[in-house]
Amino acid sequence: HGNLIARQMLDVAVRVESIRPFACNQMVNIIH
Protein backbone atom coordinates (compact mmCIF):
# COMPACT_ATOMS: atom_id res chain seq x y z
CA HIS A 1 0.00 0.00 0.00
CA GLY A 2 2.85 2.37 0.83
CA ASN A 3 4.27 1.68 -2.64
CA LEU A 4 1.17 3.18 -4.27
CA ILE A 5 1.42 6.32 -2.11
CA ALA A 6 5.12 6.67 -2.94
CA ARG A 7 4.33 6.35 -6.64
CA GLN A 8 1.61 9.01 -6.42
CA MET A 9 3.96 11.38 -4.56
CA LEU A 10 6.64 10.81 -7.21
CA ASP A 11 4.10 11.50 -9.97
CA VAL A 12 3.05 14.75 -8.28
CA ALA A 13 6.70 15.77 -7.77
CA VAL A 14 7.46 15.19 -11.46
CA ARG A 15 4.39 17.20 -12.45
CA VAL A 16 5.36 20.08 -10.15
CA GLU A 17 8.91 20.07 -11.58
CA SER A 18 7.52 20.33 -15.13
CA ILE A 19 5.06 23.09 -14.15
CA ARG A 20 7.50 25.17 -12.04
CA PRO A 21 9.36 27.00 -14.89
CA PHE A 22 6.00 27.98 -16.41
CA ALA A 23 4.72 29.16 -13.01
CA CYS A 24 7.91 31.18 -12.44
CA ASN A 25 7.50 32.86 -15.83
CA GLN A 26 3.90 33.73 -14.98
CA MET A 27 4.99 35.20 -11.63
CA VAL A 28 7.67 37.31 -13.32
CA ASN A 29 5.13 38.58 -15.85
CA ILE A 30 2.71 39.54 -13.07
CA ILE A 31 5.43 41.31 -11.03
CA HIS A 32 6.82 43.19 -14.03
PQR file of N, CA, C, O and H, with PARSE charges and radii, in Angstrom:
ATOM      1  N   HIS A   1       0.835  -1.214   0.000 -0.4000 1.5000
ATOM      2  CA  HIS A   1       0.000   0.000   0.000 -0.0000 2.0000
ATOM      3  C   HIS A   1       0.865   1.257   0.000  0.5500 1.7000
ATOM      4  O   HIS A   1       0.569   2.228  -0.698 -0.5500 1.4000
ATOM      5  N   GLY A   2       1.938   1.227   0.793 -0.4000 1.5000
ATOM      6  CA  GLY A   2       2.852   2.370   0.828 -0.0000 2.0000
ATOM      7  C   GLY A   2       3.503   2.622  -0.524  0.5500 1.7000
ATOM      8  O   GLY A   2       3.856   3.755  -0.851 -0.5500 1.4000
ATOM      9  H   GLY A   2       2.178   0.439   1.360  0.4000 1.0000
ATOM     10  N   ASN A   3       3.662   1.553  -1.312 -0.4000 1.5000
ATOM     11  CA  ASN A   3       4.274   1.684  -2.636 -0.0000 2.0000
ATOM     12  C   ASN A   3       3.409   2.553  -3.539  0.5500 1.7000
ATOM     13  O   ASN A   3       3.930   3.361  -4.307 -0.5500 1.4000
ATOM     14  H   ASN A   3       3.376   0.632  -1.047  0.4000 1.0000
ATOM     15  N   LEU A   4       2.090   2.392  -3.450 -0.4000 1.5000
ATOM     16  CA  LEU A   4       1.167   3.184  -4.265 -0.0000 2.0000
ATOM     17  C   LEU A   4       1.262   4.657  -3.891  0.5500 1.7000
ATOM     18  O   LEU A   4       1.289   5.526  -4.762 -0.5500 1.4000
ATOM     19  H   LEU A   4       1.667   1.736  -2.826  0.4000 1.0000
ATOM     20  N   ILE A   5       1.312   4.936  -2.578 -0.4000 1.5000
ATOM     21  CA  ILE A   5       1.418   6.321  -2.107 -0.0000 2.0000
ATOM     22  C   ILE A   5       2.725   6.938  -2.593  0.5500 1.7000
ATOM     23  O   ILE A   5       2.746   8.080  -3.053 -0.5500 1.4000
ATOM     24  H   ILE A   5       1.290   4.230  -1.870  0.4000 1.0000
ATOM     25  N   ALA A   6       3.820   6.176  -2.489 -0.4000 1.5000
ATOM     26  CA  ALA A   6       5.122   6.673  -2.937 -0.0000 2.0000
ATOM     27  C   ALA A   6       5.082   6.990  -4.428  0.5500 1.7000
ATOM     28  O   ALA A   6       5.644   7.992  -4.872 -0.5500 1.4000
ATOM     29  H   ALA A   6       3.803   5.248  -2.116  0.4000 1.0000
ATOM     30  N   ARG A   7       4.418   6.135  -5.194 -0.4000 1.5000
ATOM     31  CA  ARG A   7       4.334   6.349  -6.644 -0.0000 2.0000
ATOM     32  C   ARG A   7       3.518   7.603  -6.955  0.5500 1.7000
ATOM     33  O   ARG A   7       3.869   8.370  -7.852 -0.5500 1.4000
ATOM     34  H   ARG A   7       3.961   5.321  -4.833  0.4000 1.0000
ATOM     35  N   GLN A   8       2.428   7.810  -6.212 -0.4000 1.5000
ATOM     36  CA  GLN A   8       1.607   9.008  -6.422 -0.0000 2.0000
ATOM     37  C   GLN A   8       2.398  10.264  -6.076  0.5500 1.7000
ATOM     38  O   GLN A   8       2.334  11.256  -6.802 -0.5500 1.4000
ATOM     39  H   GLN A   8       2.143   7.188  -5.483  0.4000 1.0000
ATOM     40  N   MET A   9       3.148  10.231  -4.966 -0.4000 1.5000
ATOM     41  CA  MET A   9       3.959  11.384  -4.561 -0.0000 2.0000
ATOM     42  C   MET A   9       5.011  11.688  -5.617  0.5500 1.7000
ATOM     43  O   MET A   9       5.260  12.851  -5.936 -0.5500 1.4000
ATOM     44  H   MET A   9       3.200   9.425  -4.375  0.4000 1.0000
ATOM     45  N   LEU A  10       5.629  10.637  -6.163 -0.4000 1.5000
ATOM     46  CA  LEU A  10       6.641  10.809  -7.207 -0.0000 2.0000
ATOM     47  C   LEU A  10       6.009  11.428  -8.449  0.5500 1.7000
ATOM     48  O   LEU A  10       6.597  12.309  -9.078 -0.5500 1.4000
ATOM     49  H   LEU A  10       5.426   9.692  -5.904  0.4000 1.0000
ATOM     50  N   ASP A  11       4.812  10.967  -8.801 -0.4000 1.5000
ATOM     51  CA  ASP A  11       4.098  11.495  -9.966 -0.0000 2.0000
ATOM     52  C   ASP A  11       3.799  12.977  -9.776  0.5500 1.7000
ATOM     53  O   ASP A  11       3.981  13.774 -10.696 -0.5500 1.4000
ATOM     54  H   ASP A  11       4.335  10.251  -8.290  0.4000 1.0000
ATOM     55  N   VAL A  12       3.341  13.345  -8.582 -0.4000 1.5000
ATOM     56  CA  VAL A  12       3.052  14.749  -8.276 -0.0000 2.0000
ATOM     57  C   VAL A  12       4.331  15.572  -8.336  0.5500 1.7000
ATOM     58  O   VAL A  12       4.334  16.671  -8.891 -0.5500 1.4000
ATOM     59  H   VAL A  12       3.193  12.697  -7.834  0.4000 1.0000
ATOM     60  N   ALA A  13       5.420  15.054  -7.770 -0.4000 1.5000
ATOM     61  CA  ALA A  13       6.698  15.771  -7.768 -0.0000 2.0000
ATOM     62  C   ALA A  13       7.172  16.036  -9.196  0.5500 1.7000
ATOM     63  O   ALA A  13       7.640  17.132  -9.504 -0.5500 1.4000
ATOM     64  H   ALA A  13       5.417  14.161  -7.319  0.4000 1.0000
ATOM     65  N   VAL A  14       7.050  15.034 -10.062 -0.4000 1.5000
ATOM     66  CA  VAL A  14       7.462  15.187 -11.464 -0.0000 2.0000
ATOM     67  C   VAL A  14       6.602  16.246 -12.142  0.5500 1.7000
ATOM     68  O   VAL A  14       7.104  17.065 -12.911 -0.5500 1.4000
ATOM     69  H   VAL A  14       6.670  14.144  -9.812  0.4000 1.0000
ATOM     70  N   ARG A  15       5.299  16.223 -11.850 -0.4000 1.5000
ATOM     71  CA  ARG A  15       4.387  17.197 -12.453 -0.0000 2.0000
ATOM     72  C   ARG A  15       4.722  18.614 -11.987  0.5500 1.7000
ATOM     73  O   ARG A  15       4.724  19.552 -12.785 -0.5500 1.4000
ATOM     74  H   ARG A  15       4.891  15.558 -11.225  0.4000 1.0000
ATOM     75  N   VAL A  16       5.004  18.763 -10.697 -0.4000 1.5000
ATOM     76  CA  VAL A  16       5.364  20.078 -10.155 -0.0000 2.0000
ATOM     77  C   VAL A  16       6.652  20.583 -10.799  0.5500 1.7000
ATOM     78  O   VAL A  16       6.755  21.758 -11.150 -0.5500 1.4000
ATOM     79  H   VAL A  16       5.002  18.001 -10.049  0.4000 1.0000
ATOM     80  N   GLU A  17       7.644  19.685 -10.956 -0.4000 1.5000
ATOM     81  CA  GLU A  17       8.915  20.074 -11.584 -0.0000 2.0000
ATOM     82  C   GLU A  17       8.693  20.567 -13.007  0.5500 1.7000
ATOM     83  O   GLU A  17       9.352  21.511 -13.442 -0.5500 1.4000
ATOM     84  H   GLU A  17       7.560  18.730 -10.671  0.4000 1.0000
ATOM     85  N   SER A  18       7.770  19.938 -13.741 -0.4000 1.5000
ATOM     86  CA  SER A  18       7.519  20.333 -15.127 -0.0000 2.0000
ATOM     87  C   SER A  18       6.714  21.627 -15.197  0.5500 1.7000
ATOM     88  O   SER A  18       6.823  22.379 -16.165 -0.5500 1.4000
ATOM     89  H   SER A  18       7.235  19.171 -13.387  0.4000 1.0000
ATOM     90  N   ILE A  19       5.901  21.885 -14.164 -0.4000 1.5000
ATOM     91  CA  ILE A  19       5.063  23.092 -14.145 -0.0000 2.0000
ATOM     92  C   ILE A  19       5.842  24.301 -13.623  0.5500 1.7000
ATOM     93  O   ILE A  19       5.553  25.432 -14.012 -0.5500 1.4000
ATOM     94  H   ILE A  19       5.812  21.273 -13.378  0.4000 1.0000
ATOM     95  N   ARG A  20       6.822  24.076 -12.751 -0.4000 1.5000
ATOM     96  CA  ARG A  20       7.501  25.167 -12.043 -0.0000 2.0000
ATOM     97  C   ARG A  20       8.070  26.251 -12.964  0.5500 1.7000
ATOM     98  O   ARG A  20       7.820  27.428 -12.703 -0.5500 1.4000
ATOM     99  H   ARG A  20       7.056  23.157 -12.434  0.4000 1.0000
ATOM    100  N   PRO A  21       8.819  25.929 -14.024 -0.5600 1.5000
ATOM    101  CA  PRO A  21       9.357  26.996 -14.892  0.2800 2.0000
ATOM    102  C   PRO A  21       8.247  27.857 -15.473  0.5500 1.7000
ATOM    103  O   PRO A  21       8.391  29.077 -15.554 -0.5500 1.4000
ATOM    104  N   PHE A  22       7.145  27.244 -15.877 -0.4000 1.5000
ATOM    105  CA  PHE A  22       6.002  27.982 -16.412 -0.0000 2.0000
ATOM    106  C   PHE A  22       5.421  28.897 -15.335  0.5500 1.7000
ATOM    107  O   PHE A  22       5.117  30.059 -15.606 -0.5500 1.4000
ATOM    108  H   PHE A  22       7.028  26.253 -15.811  0.4000 1.0000
ATOM    109  N   ALA A  23       5.265  28.376 -14.113 -0.4000 1.5000
ATOM    110  CA  ALA A  23       4.720  29.161 -13.009 -0.0000 2.0000
ATOM    111  C   ALA A  23       5.638  30.336 -12.679  0.5500 1.7000
ATOM    112  O   ALA A  23       5.160  31.438 -12.411 -0.5500 1.4000
ATOM    113  H   ALA A  23       5.512  27.432 -13.893  0.4000 1.0000
ATOM    114  N   CYS A  24       6.944  30.111 -12.697 -0.4000 1.5000
ATOM    115  CA  CYS A  24       7.909  31.183 -12.436 -0.0000 2.0000
ATOM    116  C   CYS A  24       7.796  32.270 -13.500  0.5500 1.7000
ATOM    117  O   CYS A  24       7.837  33.458 -13.177 -0.5500 1.4000
ATOM    118  H   CYS A  24       7.332  29.216 -12.915  0.4000 1.0000
ATOM    119  N   ASN A  25       7.656  31.878 -14.756 -0.4000 1.5000
ATOM    120  CA  ASN A  25       7.501  32.858 -15.830 -0.0000 2.0000
ATOM    121  C   ASN A  25       6.231  33.675 -15.634  0.5500 1.7000
ATOM    122  O   ASN A  25       6.234  34.887 -15.850 -0.5500 1.4000
ATOM    123  H   ASN A  25       7.623  30.914 -15.018  0.4000 1.0000
ATOM    124  N   GLN A  26       5.152  33.026 -15.229 -0.4000 1.5000
ATOM    125  CA  GLN A  26       3.895  33.731 -14.982 -0.0000 2.0000
ATOM    126  C   GLN A  26       4.069  34.728 -13.839  0.5500 1.7000
ATOM    127  O   GLN A  26       3.593  35.859 -13.928 -0.5500 1.4000
ATOM    128  H   GLN A  26       5.150  32.042 -15.053  0.4000 1.0000
ATOM    129  N   MET A  27       4.743  34.320 -12.774 -0.4000 1.5000
ATOM    130  CA  MET A  27       4.991  35.200 -11.628 -0.0000 2.0000
ATOM    131  C   MET A  27       5.780  36.427 -12.061  0.5500 1.7000
ATOM    132  O   MET A  27       5.444  37.552 -11.692 -0.5500 1.4000
ATOM    133  H   MET A  27       5.130  33.401 -12.702  0.4000 1.0000
ATOM    134  N   VAL A  28       6.830  36.207 -12.846 -0.4000 1.5000
ATOM    135  CA  VAL A  28       7.670  37.313 -13.317 -0.0000 2.0000
ATOM    136  C   VAL A  28       6.838  38.273 -14.157  0.5500 1.7000
ATOM    137  O   VAL A  28       6.973  39.490 -14.029 -0.5500 1.4000
ATOM    138  H   VAL A  28       7.103  35.293 -13.146  0.4000 1.0000
ATOM    139  N   ASN A  29       5.980  37.729 -15.015 -0.4000 1.5000
ATOM    140  CA  ASN A  29       5.133  38.576 -15.851 -0.0000 2.0000
ATOM    141  C   ASN A  29       4.172  39.405 -15.005  0.5500 1.7000
ATOM    142  O   ASN A  29       3.923  40.571 -15.313 -0.5500 1.4000
ATOM    143  H   ASN A  29       5.870  36.740 -15.118  0.4000 1.0000
ATOM    144  N   ILE A  30       3.637  38.818 -13.949 -0.4000 1.5000
ATOM    145  CA  ILE A  30       2.712  39.542 -13.069 -0.0000 2.0000
ATOM    146  C   ILE A  30       3.458  40.645 -12.319  0.5500 1.7000
ATOM    147  O   ILE A  30       2.959  41.765 -12.208 -0.5500 1.4000
ATOM    148  H   ILE A  30       3.840  37.871 -13.699  0.4000 1.0000
ATOM    149  N   ILE A  31       4.647  40.336 -11.805 -0.4000 1.5000
ATOM    150  CA  ILE A  31       5.426  41.311 -11.028 -0.0000 2.0000
ATOM    151  C   ILE A  31       5.861  42.471 -11.916  0.5500 1.7000
ATOM    152  O   ILE A  31       5.721  43.635 -11.540 -0.5500 1.4000
ATOM    153  H   ILE A  31       5.052  39.426 -11.895  0.4000 1.0000
ATOM    154  N   HIS A  32       6.390  42.149 -13.098 -0.4000 1.5000
ATOM    155  CA  HIS A  32       6.818  43.194 -14.029 -0.0000 2.0000
ATOM    156  C   HIS A  32       5.634  43.550 -14.885  0.5500 1.7000
ATOM    157  O   HIS A  32       5.739  44.414 -15.756 -0.5500 1.4000
ATOM    158  H   HIS A  32       6.503  41.204 -13.403  0.4000 1.0000
TER
END
